[in-house]
Amino acid sequence: MDFTFDSEQNDLREAVRGLLERAYGDSEQRRKVVANDPGFDEKTWSRLAEMGLLGLPFAEEHGGMGAGPMEVAIVAEEIGRVVAPEPFVEAVVLAGGLIAAVGTDAQKSEILGGLAEGAILPAFAHAEPGTRWSPSASAVTATDDGGTWRLTGVKEPVPHGARADVLVVSAVVDGGTALFLVRAGADGLSRTGYRTHDGGRAANVGLDSTPAELLGDAPGDRTAAVERALAEARIAYSHESVGAMDTALRTTAEYLKTRKQFGVTLNRFQALTFRAADMYVSLELARSTALWASMVQDAGGDVVSAADRARLQTSRAGRHIGKDAIQLHGGIGVTAEYKVGHYTSRLTAIDHLLGDGDWALGRLAASVNSYETVDPLGAPYA
Amino acid sequence: MRLQLSPELEAFREEMRTFFTTQVPQEIRDTVAARRHLTKEQYVETQRVLNAAGLAVPHWPVEWGGRDWTPLQRHIWREEMQLASVPEPLAFNASMIGPVIAAFGNQEQKERFLPKTANLDIWWCQGFSEPDAGSDLASLRTTAVRDGDDWVVNGQKTWTTLGQHADWIFCLVRTDPTAEKKQRGISMLVFPMDSPGVTLRPIELIDGGYEVNEVFFEDVRVPAENLIGEENRGWDYAKFLLGNERVGIARVGYTKRLLAEAKEKASEITDGGRPLSEDPRMAARIAELENELVALELTALRVVANSADGKPHPASSVLKLRGSELQQAATELIVDIAGPLSLASFADGGSDIPDWARVATPEYLNYRKVSIYGGSNEVQRTIIAGTILGL
């Protein structure tokens, strides 16, 4: 058991941090970027590609770097540290992860290769209005129209769905959930994009007998693959959350040391410093759980359960730290001009993208009576 | 980054588990598992079994019985002990005065005290807190005045845990009332509890038990050779000792057992025609506590895995704070599972209420102490805010 990063991983962190600091070290720069479509900076996206980060977890034969979950965790945490709006988790970990898990060699070479180069942006079109964080599709259906698959129904919200070059769409086939690729410009595809509260982008994606390409080479049920990809994305989001919480806390502590009221700096008030101490406790417990979940993934353990544990812990911590970071700042924390609220907004968005804390708790509670104790270093995790 | 223990550590864990579950008398482990009070003889018997196998004081210097283990090995040793319901070596001996004498005592003191301390031939108690010196320990007022070859001790200590079993006391006393800083005028003395002038008065706690005491000193004569380390350096030794007190204070293994017990008992209680364990609110409450405990255990592992260079990991302060909160939450959970059964705390014969439900509330009430002792949780928050966040 080893909780330390090796020197190559530390180098990776330093390089990513340098790149993202240059782009978003000044939070005004982030405000400008998210004000206009596509809600992220294409140049920064290209630089991430040049550094190899957009192909990080994919096989080298498909244009990737062949790196593991710990490297993905490092990048996600650095994204969170500056709340960079580039869709690393959404495109690389989630949409890319599904293509890597299910796609044919040709699909992987084309799309993952294009993603790694920064030329193709994939997005996962999965959520359907009125459903919550299910691994299956229910309203969008696929039919085999004489050798051509056609999809019909609505997907929303689809993160970065309007900007995406290719959509990975889940759809009902014979009672199961299959995955398809839908290209931008396909017949019967309508996309209406909008801004999300955290500065991100999402879209309503309408499909009307839209021609689609089956992802993979057989139309089997892909629910398990979706569940696994969602779990890996939840783990990556837990690292993004840790990065965001870390900055929110450091920013708050700095503010308490400099802001004066009643003739003294705010850190003279124990009512405030004790709340900051509790934020630190939440952060470190969340960090431990996030690191562990990536180690479980790396070790080939039960990644779905580990992701639920990480999701629960980081959701609770994210709400605690996000809300208190604003409260300890006072009025300035509620303004868009000041950065701390951006972190709270992003943490809130992450909570609702792939499942919030109560949702994860519900899944954990459903199996709590089936074992006696949890050994995080033993079965089913290691 | 790697999740699995090395094969060597897996074997070590198995060795500990086998020893604790086969070599410590079952009756003693059953008493701990049932959360009943142990007798003095049970504490002594356990510690001697452990000491004979080199498992009582592995963290001491090797020449005095230590094992030169890594922090991770010590963590595994402690966790396995808790999971097996083995009473831990008496903290006053193994974690407090033993390491202080080993680090700061003279050779004669080491030879005189350490083997008997490891084997619990001497039962030590702690004379630190006073009625007016709790979290602000340095305000203590018990004095020791030099008179020929003796120190003469006068004053009062309190919260002296299990003092009723103790043979000796280690005591912080004020030896220089004129010192500019109050921390500078304190020394550490050790002396037998049956010395003339020592009086012990038990304090009844809200659980109905007697585990702490007041200790009064009236002209107690202590030979000069019983001063530990240097005169007026007692505060340094106290800080060293309290640092040790926080080691293992997360008590993850203990809380893990409580949660396992909670699940078992919740499945035996019927609520609205079905087992309480199947109530979604109860299942969620247990699952959330369990997840918080996983997070704490992982944080403890991060801390021990990264403290090999002797410097404590910054996250270590989280362990006492969160560890005590989770112990308290788990004892509260069991009271709530017991529900009306929890009222039978003092039933003796003639009650149909099972033992676990009878001990539930006294333990819950008793465990309010864990967020107070060893540096209260408010002291821990002060440390986190000041030392880690720079506030």
Interface residues (C-beta under 8 A of the other chain):
Chain A: M1 D2 F3 T4 F5 D6 Q9 M70 L249 A253 L256 K257 N267 Q270 T273 F274 A276 A277 D278 Y280 V281 E284 L285 A286 S288 T289 L291 W292 S294 M295 V296 D298 A299 G301 R309 L312 Q313 L361 G362 L364 A365 A366 V368 N369 E372 T373 V374 P376 L377 Y381 A382
Chain B: M1 R2 L3 Q4 L5 S6 L9 L72 L83 K256 R257 L259 A260 K263 S267 S277 E278 P280 A283 A284 I286 A287 E288 E290 N291 E292 L293 V294 A295 L296 E297 L298 T299 L301 R302 A305 N306 A315 V318 L321 R322 E378 Q380 R381 T382 I384 A385 G386 I388 L389 G390 L391
